[in-house]
Amino acid sequence: MKTEIRKLLGSDRLIIGTDRVLKSVRKGDVAKVILASNAPTHLQEQLRRYKELGAAFEVEQAEMPNDELGTLCKKPFSIAVIAIRA
């Protein structure tokens, strides 16, 4: 998973941040969502609700917490969720 994220860092296929990811999920632009191991429960529930409503995307739980995910994405802040565009 780490190598997949690193490869996508320079491209426009990687979506970083809760608001941007949820907006893209609603539009149907997302193929895969990656959650940090300590992502907020309400975020997980919201994504589950979208899947129940028929949104076609895969959800993967990362083995790293949000601060590590932020470091992997070369950002100076924590990241709870990222997505990969379809």
C-alpha distances in whole Angstrom, upper triangle without the diagonal:
4,5,5,6,9,10,11,13,16,16,18,15,13,15,15,18,19,22,21,18,21,23,21,20,24,24,22,20,17,15,12,12,9,12,12,13,17,17,20,22,24,20,19,23,23,20,21,24,23,22,25,27,25,22,20,16,13,13,9,10,8,9,11,14,15,16,13,11,14,14,11,12,15,17,20,20,18,15,15,14,12,12,12,15,17
4,5,5,6,9,10,11,14,15,17,15,13,15,15,17,19,22,21,19,22,24,22,22,26,26,24,22,18,17,14,14,11,13,12,14,17,17,21,23,25,22,21,24,24,22,23,27,25,24,28,29,28,25,23,19,17,15,12,12,9,10,10,13,13,14,11,9,12,11,8,10,12,15,17,17,16,14,15,14,12,13,13,17,19
4,5,5,6,9,10,13,14,16,15,13,16,16,19,22,24,22,20,24,25,23,23,27,27,25,22,19,17,15,15,13,16,16,17,20,21,24,26,28,24,24,27,27,24,26,29,27,26,30,31,29,26,24,20,18,17,15,15,13,14,14,17,17,17,14,12,14,14,10,11,13,16,19,20,19,17,18,17,14,15,13,17,18
4,6,5,6,9,12,12,14,11,10,13,14,17,20,22,20,17,21,22,20,20,24,23,21,18,15,14,12,13,11,14,15,17,20,20,23,25,26,23,22,25,25,21,23,26,24,23,27,28,26,23,20,17,15,15,13,14,12,14,14,17,17,18,15,13,15,15,11,11,14,17,20,20,19,16,17,15,12,12,10,13,14
4,5,5,6,10,10,12,10,8,11,11,14,17,19,17,15,19,20,18,18,22,22,20,17,15,14,11,11,10,12,13,16,18,17,21,23,24,20,20,23,23,20,22,25,23,23,26,27,26,22,20,17,15,14,12,13,11,13,13,15,14,15,12,10,11,11,8,7,11,13,16,16,15,13,14,12,9,10,9,12,15
4,5,5,8,10,13,12,10,13,13,16,19,21,19,18,22,23,21,22,25,25,23,20,18,17,15,15,13,16,15,18,20,20,24,26,27,24,23,27,26,24,26,29,27,26,30,31,29,26,24,20,19,18,16,17,14,15,14,16,16,16,13,11,12,11,7,7,9,12,16,17,16,15,16,15,12,13,12,15,17
4,6,7,8,11,10,10,13,14,18,21,23,20,19,22,23,20,22,25,24,23,19,17,16,15,16,15,18,18,21,23,23,26,28,29,25,25,28,27,25,27,29,27,26,30,31,29,25,23,20,19,19,17,19,16,18,18,20,19,19,17,14,15,15,11,10,12,15,19,20,20,17,19,17,14,13,11,14,15
4,6,5,8,7,6,10,11,15,18,19,16,15,19,19,17,18,22,21,19,16,14,13,13,13,13,16,17,20,22,21,24,26,27,23,23,26,25,22,25,27,24,24,28,28,26,23,21,17,17,17,16,18,16,18,18,19,18,19,17,14,14,14,11,9,12,14,18,18,18,16,17,15,11,10,8,10,13
4,6,8,8,7,9,10,14,17,18,16,15,19,20,17,19,23,22,21,18,16,16,15,15,14,16,17,20,22,20,23,26,26,23,23,27,25,23,26,28,26,26,29,30,28,24,23,20,19,19,18,19,16,19,17,18,16,17,15,12,12,12,9,7,9,11,15,15,16,14,16,14,11,11,10,12,15
4,7,9,8,11,12,16,19,20,17,17,21,21,19,21,24,23,22,18,17,18,17,18,17,20,20,24,25,24,27,29,29,26,26,30,28,25,28,30,28,28,32,32,30,26,25,22,22,22,21,22,20,22,21,22,20,20,18,16,15,15,13,10,11,13,16,18,19,17,19,17,14,14,12,13,16
4,5,7,10,12,16,19,19,16,16,19,19,16,18,21,20,19,15,15,15,15,16,16,19,21,24,26,24,27,29,29,25,25,28,26,24,27,28,25,26,29,29,27,23,22,19,20,20,20,22,20,23,22,23,21,22,20,17,17,17,15,12,14,15,19,20,20,18,20,17,13,12,10,10,13
4,6,8,10,14,16,16,13,13,16,15,13,16,18,16,16,12,12,14,14,15,16,19,20,24,25,23,25,27,27,23,24,26,24,22,25,26,23,24,27,26,25,21,20,18,19,19,20,22,21,24,23,23,21,22,21,18,17,18,16,13,15,16,19,20,20,17,19,16,12,11,9,8,11
4,6,10,13,15,16,12,11,15,14,11,13,16,15,14,10,9,10,11,12,13,16,18,22,24,21,24,25,25,21,21,24,22,19,22,23,20,20,24,24,22,18,17,14,15,16,17,19,18,22,21,22,20,21,20,17,17,18,16,13,16,17,20,20,20,16,17,14,10,8,6,5,8
4,6,10,13,14,10,10,13,14,11,13,16,15,15,11,10,11,10,10,11,13,15,19,20,18,20,22,22,18,19,22,20,17,20,22,19,20,24,23,22,18,17,14,14,15,15,16,15,19,18,18,16,18,17,13,13,15,13,10,13,13,17,16,16,13,14,11,7,6,5,6,10
4,7,9,10,7,6,10,10,8,10,13,13,13,10,9,11,10,9,10,12,14,18,19,16,18,20,19,15,17,19,17,15,18,20,17,18,22,21,21,17,16,14,14,14,15,16,15,19,18,18,15,17,17,13,13,15,14,11,13,13,16,15,14,11,12,9,6,5,6,7,11
4,7,9,7,7,10,11,11,12,15,16,16,14,12,14,12,10,10,11,12,16,16,13,15,18,17,14,16,18,17,15,19,20,18,19,23,23,22,19,19,16,16,15,15,15,14,17,16,15,12,13,14,10,9,12,12,9,11,10,13,11,10,7,9,7,5,7,9,11,15
4,6,6,6,9,10,11,12,14,16,16,15,13,16,14,11,11,10,11,15,14,11,13,15,14,11,14,16,14,13,17,18,17,19,22,22,22,19,19,17,17,15,15,15,15,18,16,14,11,13,14,11,10,14,14,11,13,11,13,11,9,6,7,6,6,9,12,13,17
4,6,5,6,9,10,10,12,14,15,15,13,16,14,11,11,10,11,14,13,10,10,12,11,8,11,13,11,10,14,15,14,16,19,19,20,17,18,15,16,14,15,15,15,18,17,15,12,14,16,13,13,16,17,14,17,14,16,13,11,8,7,6,7,9,13,14,17
4,6,5,6,9,10,11,12,14,14,13,16,15,13,14,13,15,18,17,14,13,15,13,10,13,15,12,12,16,16,14,17,19,19,20,17,18,17,18,16,18,18,19,22,20,19,15,18,19,17,16,19,19,17,19,16,18,15,14,11,11,9,10,11,14,15,18
4,6,5,6,9,10,11,12,11,11,14,14,12,13,14,16,19,19,15,16,18,16,13,15,17,14,13,17,17,15,17,20,19,19,16,17,15,17,16,17,18,19,22,21,19,16,18,20,16,15,19,18,15,18,16,18,16,15,12,12,10,9,9,11,11,15
4,5,5,6,9,10,10,9,8,11,10,8,10,11,13,17,17,13,14,16,14,10,12,14,11,10,13,14,12,14,17,16,16,13,14,12,13,12,14,15,16,19,18,18,15,18,18,15,15,18,17,15,18,16,19,16,15,11,10,7,7,6,9,10,12
4,5,5,6,9,10,10,9,12,12,10,12,12,15,18,17,14,14,14,12,9,11,12,9,8,11,11,9,12,14,14,14,11,13,12,13,13,15,16,18,21,21,19,17,20,21,18,18,21,21,18,21,20,22,19,17,14,12,10,10,9,12,12,14
4,5,5,6,9,9,10,13,14,12,15,16,18,21,21,17,17,18,15,13,15,15,12,11,15,14,11,14,16,15,15,12,14,13,16,16,18,20,21,24,24,23,20,22,24,20,20,23,23,20,22,21,23,21,19,16,15,13,12,11,13,12,14
4,5,5,6,5,6,10,11,10,13,15,18,21,22,18,19,19,17,14,15,16,13,11,15,15,11,13,16,15,14,11,12,11,13,14,16,18,20,23,23,23,20,23,23,20,20,23,22,19,22,20,23,21,20,16,15,12,11,9,10,8,10
4,5,5,6,6,9,9,9,12,14,17,20,20,17,17,17,15,12,13,14,10,8,11,11,8,9,12,11,11,7,9,8,11,11,14,17,18,22,22,22,20,23,23,20,21,24,22,20,23,22,25,23,21,17,15,12,11,9,10,9,10
4,5,8,9,12,13,13,16,17,20,23,23,19,19,19,16,14,15,14,11,10,12,11,8,10,12,10,10,8,10,11,14,14,18,20,22,26,26,25,23,26,27,23,24,27,26,23,26,25,27,25,23,20,18,15,15,12,14,12,13
4,6,8,11,14,14,17,19,22,25,25,22,22,22,20,17,18,18,15,13,16,14,11,13,15,13,12,9,11,12,15,16,19,22,24,27,27,27,25,27,28,24,25,28,26,24,26,25,28,26,25,21,20,17,15,13,13,11,11
4,6,8,11,12,16,18,21,24,25,21,22,22,20,17,17,18,15,12,14,14,10,11,14,12,10,7,7,8,12,14,17,20,22,26,26,26,24,27,27,24,24,27,26,23,26,26,29,27,25,21,20,16,15,12,11,9,8
4,7,10,11,14,17,20,23,24,21,22,23,21,18,18,19,16,14,16,16,13,13,17,15,13,10,9,9,12,14,16,19,21,24,25,25,23,26,25,22,22,25,23,20,23,23,26,25,23,20,19,15,13,10,9,6,6
4,6,7,11,14,17,20,21,18,20,20,19,16,15,17,15,12,14,15,12,12,15,15,13,9,8,6,9,10,13,16,17,21,21,22,20,23,22,19,20,22,20,18,21,21,24,23,21,17,16,12,10,7,6,4,5
4,7,10,14,17,19,22,19,21,21,21,17,16,18,16,13,14,16,13,12,15,16,13,10,7,5,6,9,11,14,16,20,21,22,21,23,23,19,20,23,20,19,22,23,26,24,22,19,17,14,11,8,6,5,4
4,7,10,13,16,18,16,18,18,18,15,14,16,15,11,13,15,13,12,15,16,14,11,9,5,5,6,7,11,12,16,17,18,17,20,19,16,18,20,17,16,20,20,23,22,19,16,14,11,9,6,5,7,8
4,6,10,13,14,12,14,15,15,11,10,13,12,9,11,14,12,11,15,16,15,12,11,7,6,5,6,8,10,14,14,15,14,17,17,13,15,18,16,15,18,18,21,19,16,13,11,7,6,4,6,9,11
4,7,9,12,10,13,14,15,12,11,14,14,11,13,16,15,14,18,19,18,15,14,11,8,6,5,6,6,10,11,11,11,14,13,10,12,15,13,12,16,16,19,17,14,10,9,6,5,6,8,12,14
4,6,8,6,9,11,12,9,8,12,12,10,12,15,15,15,18,19,19,17,16,13,11,7,6,5,6,9,9,9,8,12,12,9,12,14,13,13,17,16,18,15,12,9,6,5,7,9,12,15,17
4,5,5,9,11,13,11,10,14,15,13,15,18,18,18,21,23,23,20,20,17,14,11,9,6,5,7,6,5,5,9,9,7,9,12,11,12,15,14,16,13,10,7,5,6,9,11,14,18,20
4,6,9,11,14,12,11,14,16,15,16,19,20,19,22,24,24,22,22,19,16,12,10,6,6,6,5,5,7,10,10,9,12,14,14,15,18,17,18,16,12,11,8,10,12,15,18,21,23
4,6,8,12,11,10,13,15,15,16,19,20,20,22,24,25,23,23,20,18,14,13,9,9,9,8,5,6,9,11,10,13,15,15,16,19,17,18,14,11,10,7,10,13,16,19,23,25
4,6,9,7,7,11,12,12,13,16,17,17,19,21,22,20,21,18,16,12,12,9,10,11,10,8,7,11,12,11,12,15,16,16,18,17,17,14,10,9,5,7,11,14,17,20,22
4,6,5,7,9,10,11,13,15,16,17,19,21,22,20,22,19,18,14,14,12,13,15,14,11,10,13,15,14,15,18,19,19,21,19,19,16,12,11,8,10,13,16,19,22,24
4,5,5,6,9,10,11,12,14,15,17,19,20,19,21,19,17,14,15,12,14,16,16,14,13,17,18,17,19,22,22,22,25,23,23,19,16,14,11,12,15,17,21,23,25
4,5,5,6,9,10,10,12,14,15,17,19,18,20,18,18,15,16,15,17,19,19,16,15,18,20,19,20,23,24,23,25,23,24,20,17,15,12,12,16,17,21,22,24
4,5,5,6,9,10,11,13,14,16,17,15,17,15,15,12,13,12,14,17,16,15,13,17,18,16,17,21,21,20,22,20,21,18,15,12,9,9,12,13,17,18,20
4,5,5,6,9,10,11,12,14,16,14,16,13,13,9,11,10,13,15,16,14,14,17,19,16,18,21,21,20,24,22,23,20,17,14,10,10,12,13,17,19,20
4,5,5,6,9,10,10,12,15,14,16,15,14,12,14,13,16,19,19,18,17,21,22,20,22,25,25,24,27,25,27,23,20,17,14,13,16,16,19,21,22
4,5,5,6,9,10,11,13,12,14,13,14,12,14,15,17,20,21,19,18,21,23,20,21,25,24,23,26,24,26,22,19,17,13,12,14,14,17,18,20
4,5,5,6,9,10,11,9,11,10,10,8,11,12,15,18,19,18,17,21,21,19,20,23,22,21,25,23,25,22,19,16,13,11,12,12,14,15,16
4,5,5,6,9,10,9,11,10,10,9,12,13,16,19,20,20,19,23,24,21,23,26,25,24,28,27,28,25,22,19,15,14,15,15,17,18,18
4,5,5,6,9,9,12,12,13,12,15,16,20,23,24,23,22,26,26,24,25,29,28,27,30,29,30,27,24,21,18,16,17,17,19,19,19
4,5,5,7,6,9,9,11,11,15,16,20,23,24,23,22,26,26,23,24,28,27,25,29,27,29,26,24,20,17,15,16,14,16,16,16
4,5,5,5,7,7,9,9,13,15,18,22,23,23,22,26,26,23,25,28,27,25,29,28,31,28,25,21,18,16,16,14,16,16,15
4,5,7,10,11,12,13,16,18,21,24,26,26,25,29,29,27,28,32,30,29,33,32,34,31,28,24,21,19,20,18,20,20,19
4,6,9,11,14,15,18,20,24,27,28,28,27,30,31,28,29,33,31,30,33,32,34,31,29,25,22,20,20,18,20,19,18
4,6,9,12,13,17,20,23,26,28,28,27,31,31,28,29,32,31,29,33,32,34,32,29,26,23,20,20,17,18,17,16
4,6,9,11,15,18,21,24,25,26,24,28,28,24,26,29,27,26,29,28,31,29,26,23,20,17,16,14,14,13,12
4,7,10,13,17,19,23,24,25,24,28,27,24,26,28,26,25,28,28,31,29,26,23,20,17,16,13,13,12,10
4,7,10,13,16,19,21,22,21,24,24,20,22,25,22,21,25,25,28,26,23,19,17,14,13,10,10,10,9
4,7,10,13,16,18,19,19,22,21,18,21,23,21,20,24,24,27,25,22,18,16,13,12,10,10,11,11
4,7,10,13,15,16,16,19,19,16,18,21,19,18,22,22,24,22,19,16,13,10,10,9,11,13,13
4,6,10,12,13,14,17,16,13,16,18,16,16,20,21,23,21,18,15,12,10,10,10,11,14,15
4,7,9,10,11,15,13,12,15,17,15,16,19,20,21,19,16,13,11,9,11,12,14,17,18
4,5,8,9,12,10,9,12,14,12,13,16,17,19,17,14,12,10,9,10,12,14,17,19
4,7,10,12,10,9,13,14,12,15,17,18,19,18,15,13,12,12,14,16,17,21,23
4,7,8,6,6,10,10,10,12,14,15,16,14,11,11,10,11,13,15,17,21,24
4,6,5,6,9,10,11,13,14,14,14,12,9,9,8,10,13,16,19,22,25
4,5,5,6,9,10,11,12,11,11,9,5,5,5,8,10,14,17,20,23
4,5,5,6,9,10,11,9,9,7,4,6,8,11,13,16,19,22,26
4,5,5,6,9,10,10,10,9,7,8,10,12,13,16,18,22,25
4,5,5,6,9,9,10,9,7,6,8,8,9,12,14,18,21
4,5,5,6,5,7,6,5,5,8,9,10,13,16,19,22
4,5,5,6,7,8,8,9,12,13,13,16,18,21,24
4,5,8,10,11,10,10,12,12,11,14,15,18,21
4,6,9,10,10,8,11,11,9,12,13,16,19
4,7,9,10,10,14,14,13,15,16,19,22
4,5,8,8,12,13,12,15,17,19,23
4,7,9,13,15,15,18,20,23,27
4,7,10,12,13,17,19,22,26
4,7,9,11,15,18,21,24
4,6,7,11,14,17,20
4,7,11,14,17,20
4,7,10,13,16
4,7,10,13
4,6,9
4,7
4
